[in-house]
Structure formats: C-alpha cells, structure tokens
Amino acid sequence: MIVNPDKFKAIIINKNKRDNTPKLLSIGNDEIKVEDSVKLLGIQIDNKLNFDIHISNICKSASQQLNALIRLKSFLGFDEKKVLINSFILSNFNYCPLVWFFSSAKSLNKIESIQKRAMRFLYNDYATSYEDLLEKSGRCTIKVKNIKVLCVEIYKTLNKLNPSFMMDIFKLRTTNRPVREQYQLNLEISNPNQVRFGEKSLRSFGPKIWNTLPYHIKSSENLKIFRSLLQNWNGTSCKCNVCK
C-alpha cells in the first residue's frame, strides 16, 4: 500500500504554556499539518495531555443521551431505567479511563455531575445527597471506580496476567529487612520532578494507590477474589492530590 500524506495528522506534545509549536511538519517532499488535538482509537489526545477536550466530548454525549431518557421517563420503569443508565449513559466513561484519569478536577467533576443526575433520575429523588444515592445503588464515585480499575491492572501486572512491558511501570519494592505485613507487596514509588508530567502518571500515582490497599486484598489468590474484595474498598485512605 502507498501511504497518503494528505490523510496524516501530527501532534506535538508541548508542556510549555507558550504556543510556539510549528503549524506544519516537513517530511521529505510532504507537509503534515500539526493539530492541537487528534483522535486516536476513540480517544481525543491534546497537545497538553490534559484530556479536557476528550472529557468534554464524552460528557456532552452522555448528557444528551440522559436528556433523551428523561423525556421518556413516563414510559420507563425502575428496572428499564437502570439498564439504560448503565449501558447507555455511564458506559461512556468506561472506555480507557486510565488514559484520561489525570485530567483537571473541573473536567472530572463534569463526569461526576452526570452520574449524579443519572442517580437522581433513576430513583426520582432530587433531595437525597449524592453520597446516599450512591450507597443506595451500590455504586461508587467515578473517581473511585477508576482507581479500582487501576488497582486491577496493577494486580494483573504483578501476577503476570498483563503484557511484560507493564512490569517496567509497576515494580515490587525489595528489601533485605523483614517488614510488617501491611508493607509487604508494596511497590516502588518514583519521585518525579514535575506534577503534570510526573506525579500525574501511572508510574507515580499507581504505586501510591496500591500501597494503601490492605495486605489481605493485595495478596488475593486470584483475580476473581481480588475483584470481589476490592468492591468493599472505597479508597478513602488515600490522601494524595488526585484523591483529595
């Protein structure tokens, strides 16, 4: 096959606040336009890696779908609403959450507000607090849900259920001294120099979350048991900047 440069798009990841990126890239005799964001495998990647554009898009889609369901509320029972909310609304936030997990608090609050609206619509309850509605439905916040997704990926990595390259991201802490049970199976924590491109990364944030898990969860015999035990963990013991 012969490539078609006219269909190519380029993006330059720029951590500087000044917009000094070139508008065109010259490769041989062809020029490729540099975009502020590009869509790759369903994820809108921007040149600041804050994923605000992607979250704005999925929130807009979920909000429009929720509005459509609300207009049909007189024709829907509780069970029908629950199925549609899970499969039609909240499923928007299930695709590659670890990619856009480190977005801004403002963007993540947009996602949380949609789930809040969905819970109020489901129970036709506009007075009860969001926390009580989540407890009633057996759900957790989107933030905690994504943290649990991260923990599952770490467990799979440590138990060689993930591709081998993941072992370069999550490494067990080694020591020659005996340690208390609560510190066993802990991961090495990197010390990045930057926040956006350091602390807000799986390599830095993942071990901090994993190390807060109780030992009986981390040492689960298999993935099924790990997922089951993780359901009752709400992540409140983590005090990092992302979880505050």
Buried (B, 14 or more C-beta within 10 A) or exposed (E): EEEEEEEEEBBEEBEEEEEEBEEEBEEEEEBBEBBEBBEEEEBBBBBBBBBBBBBBBBBEEBBEBBEEBBEEEEEBEEEEBBEBBBEBBBEBBEEEBBBBBBBBEEBBBBBBEBBBBBBBBBBEEEEEEBEEBBEEBEBBBBBBBBBBBBBBBBBBBBEEEBEEEBEEBBBBBEEEEEEEEEEBBBBEBBEBEEEBBBBBBBBBBBBBBBBBBEEEBBBBEEEEEBBEBBEEBEBEEBEEEBBE
